[in-house]
Amino acid sequence: MSVQELTCQELVELVTAYLEGALPDGQLRLFEEHIAGCTGCRRYLEQMRTTVELTGRLEEESLDPQARDALLDAFRSWRAEQP
């Protein structure tokens, strides 16, 4: 990676900070430059925005216990796979 660009993997790692408005100016510029030229990452960012919007509406009581357990298992598995 050059000092002037982000890889797709680096962008994925920064997406939460981006959505929270917490990226420093330099990283924000690099993030937005990458998004402007990468269709896959733009799609990923939109999927994350949709996920955040939809999950923000969920209440634990509204979930079927089996669905809740399946979601928790999926997140635990994903987290265990992260370096």
N, C-alpha and C positions, 0 to 999 in steps of 0.2 A: 504494500500500500504506500502510495506517495503521501507526503505530509499534507497535501492539498485535497485528498479525497477519502471518502469512507467506503469500505466494502459493504456488501449487502449484510453480512453477518454483524458488522459493527453497527449498522443502522438498526437492525433488529434489537440489539442490546440497548439502544438509546430510545426506542419508541415510547416507553413509559414516561421517561423524563420529558420527551417532546410533547406528549399529550398533556402532561401536567404543567407545561410552560416553564420547565426547570432547567433547560439546556443553556449553558453559557453561550454568549454571542458567537464565538468562533465555531463551536460545535453546531449551533443552530444553523449558521450559514452553510456549513458542510452538509448537514442533514438535508436542508432544503434544496441544495444544489443536486444532491444525489437523487432525491425524490423527483426533481424536475426531469431527470434523464433516465429513470429506471421504472419501467411499467410494473414490473413484479413487486417492487418495494412500495410503489403507490397503491397497488392493490392490497398489499399486506397492511399498510397504514389504514386504509379505509375499512378493512376487515376488523382491525383492532378498535377503531372508533366505534363501529357497529357493536362489537362485543361489549365494550365498556358501557355503551348506552343501554343495551339490552340487559346486561347483568346488573346494572345499577337499579333496575326496576324489580329485580327478583327479591322476594322475601322468603326466608328459610321455611316459614310456615306454609307457603304456597306450593312448595315442592313435595312431590311424592318421596317418601323416605328412600326408596330404591334409587330414584333419580338423583337425589342428594348424595347418597353413598357412591354412586357411579361417578358423579362429578368430582367428589373429593378424591376418589381413587385415581382418576385421570390426572388431576393436578399434582397429587403426590408422586405419581409415576413420572410425570414430566419434570418435576422439580428434582427428583433423584437422578435423572439423566443429565442435568445441567452440570457443566464443569465448575 
